[in-house]
């Protein structure tokens, strides 16, 4: 287990986070879960969330029928992990 996980008080609860997210975003499954607020790559996750939350949603992109008015902002937001 790498730092900051190695000395984190939550390591017994989350076991260092998600290995899949670490592999996808850090390129190393043994890296700290980038979604953790203590992770060195957390700024990358925040940038991805900001881009997704600002991106327009194309009409008809989902399974629901198209809305009468075109959407310019998503009706939902990905919420960052509260610190």
trRosetta pair geometry for C-beta under 8 A, 3 or more apart (Angstrom, degrees):
i j d omega theta_ij theta_ji phi_ij phi_ji
1 5 4.8 -112 176 106 105 116
1 6 4.9 152 107 -84 98 72
1 11 6.7 73 176 -148 159 130
1 16 5.2 -139 -132 -80 106 135
2 5 5.9 66 71 36 57 107
2 6 6.3 -99 136 -32 15 105
2 16 7.8 97 38 -143 71 125
2 30 6.5 105 -25 145 114 87
2 31 6.4 -27 31 -137 152 38
2 32 5.6 -106 82 -47 113 83
3 6 5.0 -51 -80 26 59 112
3 7 6.5 9 -122 13 87 100
3 32 7.6 -47 103 -58 34 127
4 7 6.5 -72 -168 54 62 86
4 8 5.5 82 136 -59 84 104
4 32 6.4 46 34 -108 71 149
4 36 7.9 -156 65 123 110 138
4 38 4.5 -93 70 146 148 125
4 39 7.4 -134 31 -85 107 39
5 8 5.3 -50 -138 10 33 124
5 11 5.5 111 179 -103 75 107
5 16 4.3 45 -159 -116 152 85
5 17 7.2 -112 -96 4 129 97
5 32 5.4 -178 -27 -111 108 91
5 33 7.9 93 -75 9 127 84
5 36 7.8 156 -76 3 91 177
6 11 7.2 51 -128 -91 10 154
7 11 7.9 139 73 -26 7 137
8 11 4.8 125 72 -43 91 92
8 38 6.6 169 -100 59 125 163
10 13 4.9 -62 -168 45 74 112
10 14 5.4 22 144 12 105 108
11 14 7.0 -73 -126 56 25 76
11 15 6.9 67 -178 -106 60 22
11 16 6.3 27 -138 -57 84 67
12 15 7.7 25 -151 -69 16 60
14 17 5.5 21 147 -69 119 50
14 33 7.7 -88 147 15 126 149
14 36 7.9 146 113 -93 156 115
16 19 7.9 47 103 -68 108 77
16 32 7.0 -117 -167 -124 86 56
16 33 6.5 143 149 -19 60 100
17 21 6.9 -75 151 60 111 122
17 22 6.8 118 100 -47 113 110
17 32 6.7 68 30 -178 137 56
17 33 2.3 -97 130 -16 152 144
17 35 6.6 168 -156 53 132 94
17 36 5.4 -101 -70 -43 143 114
17 39 7.8 -12 -12 -67 167 127
18 21 4.1 65 91 13 116 109
18 22 6.6 176 97 -12 62 85
18 33 5.0 92 37 -123 66 123
18 35 6.9 32 29 23 115 126
19 22 5.4 -55 -148 38 35 115
19 23 6.2 36 154 -20 68 105
19 29 4.6 31 -175 -167 97 93
19 30 7.8 8 -132 -72 96 32
19 33 7.8 -70 -61 -85 29 90
20 23 5.8 -54 -148 36 30 110
20 24 6.3 26 156 -16 64 110
20 29 7.7 6 -77 -123 27 94
21 24 5.8 -57 -142 40 30 109
21 25 5.9 -2 171 8 68 115
21 33 5.4 51 80 -151 121 85
21 34 5.9 -134 146 38 103 90
21 35 5.6 -23 158 -14 159 110
22 25 6.8 -71 -134 51 19 88
22 26 5.1 -30 -172 32 63 123
22 28 6.4 -60 152 88 99 60
22 29 5.5 101 92 -143 110 32
22 30 7.2 -153 138 53 144 15
22 31 4.4 175 -169 67 110 86
22 32 6.7 172 -113 88 116 21
22 33 5.3 -81 -59 -97 97 48
22 34 6.4 153 -101 -14 53 83
23 26 7.1 -48 -88 57 11 80
23 27 7.0 27 -165 -140 45 12
23 28 6.8 -127 -106 84 53 12
23 29 4.2 5 -70 -79 103 76
23 31 7.9 158 -66 32 39 103
25 34 4.3 -76 96 12 144 156
25 41 6.0 147 136 138 114 146
25 44 6.2 149 -175 108 114 133
25 45 6.8 9 -148 -71 160 87
26 31 3.8 -103 115 73 158 161
26 32 7.6 123 -62 56 162 58
26 34 5.8 177 -43 -53 101 113
26 41 5.5 -145 -85 -17 95 160
27 31 7.7 61 60 -11 54 144
28 31 4.1 96 82 -29 103 106
31 34 7.5 22 119 -50 118 83
31 41 7.5 39 152 1 134 132
32 36 6.1 -87 164 44 102 134
32 38 7.3 -97 179 98 145 86
32 39 4.4 -178 118 -118 118 91
32 40 6.7 108 51 14 131 82
32 41 7.5 166 78 23 96 96
33 36 4.8 97 80 -19 93 103
33 39 6.2 -113 85 -73 49 140
34 39 5.0 -174 -128 130 34 156
34 41 4.0 -51 -123 91 105 115
34 42 6.3 175 -177 -79 65 44
34 44 6.2 -47 -169 68 135 111
34 45 5.1 157 139 -47 101 118
35 39 7.1 69 46 9 25 146
35 42 7.5 78 -155 -115 12 78
35 45 5.6 153 -99 -130 53 161
35 81 6.1 102 161 -21 88 133
36 39 4.3 111 66 -30 92 103
36 42 6.8 -92 85 -81 53 110
36 81 7.3 -47 -125 64 27 162
37 42 6.0 69 -141 -125 31 153
37 81 5.7 -131 -48 92 97 115
37 83 4.7 146 -151 -99 165 95
38 42 7.4 133 57 -41 13 138
39 42 4.6 131 68 -48 87 88
39 45 7.8 63 74 -1 131 131
41 44 4.7 -29 -179 25 86 121
41 45 6.7 89 128 -19 82 92
42 45 5.5 -53 -155 36 44 113
42 46 6.3 45 149 -20 72 103
43 46 5.5 -50 -145 37 35 114
43 47 6.4 39 153 -22 65 103
44 47 5.7 -53 -150 34 31 112
44 48 6.6 31 151 -18 63 104
45 48 5.7 -54 -150 35 33 112
45 49 6.3 32 153 -17 66 106
45 80 7.6 120 125 -124 106 98
46 49 5.7 -54 -146 38 31 111
46 50 6.3 33 155 -21 65 106
46 80 6.4 18 -107 -103 80 139
47 50 5.7 -52 -145 35 30 112
47 51 6.4 30 155 -18 63 106
48 51 5.9 -57 -150 37 30 110
48 52 6.3 27 155 -17 65 108
49 52 5.8 -56 -144 39 31 109
49 53 6.1 25 159 -16 66 111
49 78 5.0 -125 -139 88 96 121
49 80 5.9 135 107 -70 174 91
50 53 6.0 -59 -143 41 27 108
50 54 6.3 13 161 -9 63 114
51 54 6.1 -68 -145 43 26 102
51 55 6.3 39 156 -41 64 104
52 55 5.8 -45 -146 14 30 118
52 78 5.9 29 92 8 133 129
53 74 6.9 -106 -144 39 49 124
53 77 5.0 37 -126 -138 115 89
53 78 6.2 -121 -64 33 99 83
55 74 7.5 37 74 -31 73 113
56 71 7.0 151 -171 110 79 79
56 72 5.7 -49 -124 -155 104 46
56 73 7.2 -64 -114 -76 60 33
57 61 6.0 -131 179 34 80 138
57 62 7.9 0 179 -26 121 105
57 71 4.6 -21 69 103 105 132
57 73 7.5 27 5 137 101 15
57 74 4.8 107 -41 -88 127 74
57 75 7.9 -51 16 -3 160 73
58 61 4.4 104 71 -51 88 117
59 66 4.9 52 170 -141 102 105
59 67 6.5 -116 -132 38 100 82
59 70 5.1 -82 -52 -126 127 78
59 71 6.3 151 -80 18 74 87
60 66 4.6 -23 -66 -79 86 102
64 67 7.9 31 117 -53 118 79
67 70 7.2 149 76 -97 102 19
67 71 6.2 86 37 -45 140 93
71 74 7.1 57 162 -96 132 34
71 75 7.2 -77 -134 -36 133 88
74 77 6.8 141 88 -73 115 54
79 82 7.9 -15 155 -43 108 83
